[in-house]
Amino acid sequence: MARVKFLCDVDRCIDCSGCVIACKEGNHIPVGVNRRRVITLEQGKPGEKSISVSCMHCADAPCIAVCPVDAIYQRDDGIVLVNKKTCIGCGYCFMACPFGAPQFPKGSVFGARGAMDKCTFCAGGPEETFSDEEKHLYGQNRIAEGKVPLCAGMCATKALLAGDADVVADVYRERVFQRGSGANAWGWDKAYKKK
Amino acid sequence: MQRCFASVFLLAIFLVAGLTGSALAQDLQAAGLATGSSADYFNQLMLGITGDWQKYGELFTFLQGQWFSKIFLVVITAVPAVFLLHYLIIGAKHFDHDSEPIYFFSLFARVVHFVAAVSFTLLVITGLMIVFGSFFGGGFIIRMARYIHLISAMVFALPGLLMFVMWFKEMLPQWHDIKWMFIVGGYLSKEKKPVPAAKFNAGQKMYFWFAIFGGGVMAYTGYIIWGFGASLDIVRIFTMVHNVLGVGIVAFFLTHCYMSVFAIAGSLESMKTGYKPKDEVDILHSLHKY
């Protein structure tokens, strides 16, 4: 089976945060939890870049390795999911994650962290597919519907790519071949007057 | 007047917003993002979000993923196994409980010790439940274990401090403690020879200091871990410290339990009634003046 992948083309991302809104709105994410966020560095200066970050659905995911209750698991297509009923909110996955993907809703007893919430690649959760419980706990299951995740689906500049890793890599490779990347990207010289 | 207040308030808000804004800008500047490759960019970016993963994140992942639960498992099986062997080969020490009773622990000390014992036992049990969470299937039980862990820690703080003050003088190391350690408190033989120890022997002293200082570190690191009250790198380091110290504390805890319940027959009574038989005091606490 093909492996899925996210890829954010930093030469295309314009920091519109549409992906964040689409994800939050479409999946009814609790307040204070961001499954996806856009981060901009060097704002307003030459070299400004934005990138949309969420769970990277790592092949050898550190979160799965450290979870003391084995609440996190990986599907055959590489999507990493969490079972919120098993999760105890200890936060180890957040400490292990290189991308800051795991998020914890506040407001439990003694200020304890609630069950971990993170990007599901819009693939729902361990509950029955399309069930109300799945939707309530994890949001939409667009993968089961044959659609790409919400964030990538709505990305206006098509910076955020999601899907079969081989196809995503092909699309990106073709782009880089045509327009370059980083300081060599088309439009860079004109915009920042660099030679 | 009201308008005056409102404008001062607004000005203050603008000032605060301006300060934080410029601080943020400086942070980003400090990140010193070169117009390099996407990989360099991503590396810089993640440094800001998740700290230096390759330094502490990877170490934490390695230790928590591979080692902590295994080390805990070894400790909670090997330590009791060694004691079982000790019990079978050397056996418990028996003292004449009809001999003159000697008042050893005041009522205050016993109450404090009792509260400490209950909360500390709960801390150890719930802590181990979290370490072996997957064995219990996680979910509700382990979530409760976490809450009880927190409450027990808060409860233990008070008797912990009281014990520190109450027994500080008697727990200070003395020269004869070295002799005690060389003969391991006389526990390796069946002979009943007077052991060099005053009110507390060297083993009890080690447990005391480990529990006091270790407990302090455990309390502080635990508090930070509970609320993520520091930068992620610090939280990672604290979690590792919490686990490593936990191994030591569990080992000492098991030792203390074995000694009081099994190794010296009937010694648990002294923490309930306050009296130890003269026979036992003369041997195990030969330097104690009563």
Interface residues (C-beta under 8 A of the other chain):
Chain A: V10 I39 L41 E42 Q43 P46 G47 K49 I51 V53 P62 A65 V66 C67 P68 V69 D70 A71 K85 T86 C87 I88 G89 C90 G91 Y92 F94 M95 A96 C97 P98 F99 G100 V109 F110 G111 A112 S181 G182 A183
Chain B: A25 L28 A31 L33 A34 T35 G36 S37 S38 Y41 F42 Q44 L45 M46 G48 I49 T50 W53 G57 E58 F60 T61 Q64 G65 Q66 S69 I130 V131 F132 G133 S134 F136 G137 G138 G139 I142 R143 A145 R146 Y147 L150 I151 I225 W226 G227 F228 L232 V235 R236 T239
